[in-house]
């Protein structure tokens, strides 16, 4: 029995559970007709991805994923869907015919290219000189989950960080200017 | 190594599903959600790589999330102003560039 619980809470098993939830909800998100149902499946995908982030020791990003992505951005989408009162028109939302064929061909080609790149990725030369898991674990235990990210963010990447702040300001002004204008 | 290839394959599957959704849906908001799904697929591969190649991968995910938030705000504002004009968000009706 103890072995069973060890297996149930092992990182590998949890990874497969979260992956299955993420992929399943993503497929449901693409195929559901109602926009609100699609959006709720997207929230499930984002939450499962946060679980996978925890398994890869990215605790800060998992929290940010839940708070910002699932909490703020998806609620913004939900507000817009409810504001525009969508989901009551019963015309088909999925394109059929030639567009479906094009979509399948493009998606299949992309899956082939990505699969070829990712297959046997672990034997790539870059991992022979990598810092490895032990170095990351040491960094996380010495500086903490937030400090390990915050230190490079405010030293090496401070220009990119400030530019991101300006980008957010531009986005606020742009969104206000676009949404308030009377067309 | 802990599940690196598996995480990359999950990320590839999510990206392909997102691409498929962008191509096959008509609702502009859902197409937008599918683009967010593609961003998340890339984020997952960044996180998986950062486990072995250094903490910088997580910084890039941080920046991607910020850009996604800005993109969502501006994109939804554009969709609202399109809706005011056409009374719909179905991309069938946006055919000014069609020839």
Interface residues (C-beta under 8 A of the other chain):
Chain A: X11 X12 X15 X16 X19 X22 X23 X26 X27 X29 X30 X35 X38 X39 X42 X45 X46 X49 X52 X53 X55 X56 X57 X58 X60 X61 X64 X65 X68 X69 X72 X73 X76 X77 X80 X81 X83 X84 X86 X89 X91 X92 X93 X94 X95 X99 X100 X102 X103 X104 X106 X107 X110 X111 X114 X115 X118 X119 X120 X121 X122 X126 X127 X130 X131 X132 X133 X135 X136 X139 X148 X149 X152 X153 X157 X160 X164 X167 X168 X170 X171 X172 X174 X175 X176 X178 X179 X181 X183
Chain B: X1 X2 X3 X4 X5 X6 X7 X8 X9 X10 X12 X13 X14 X15 X16 X17 X18 X19 X20 X21 X23 X24 X25 X26 X27 X29 X30 X32 X33 X34 X36 X37 X40 X43 X44 X47 X48 X50 X51 X52 X53 X54 X55 X56 X58 X59 X61 X62 X63 X65 X66 X67 X68 X69 X70 X71 X72 X73 X74 X76 X77 X78 X79 X80 X81 X83 X84 X85 X88 X89 X90
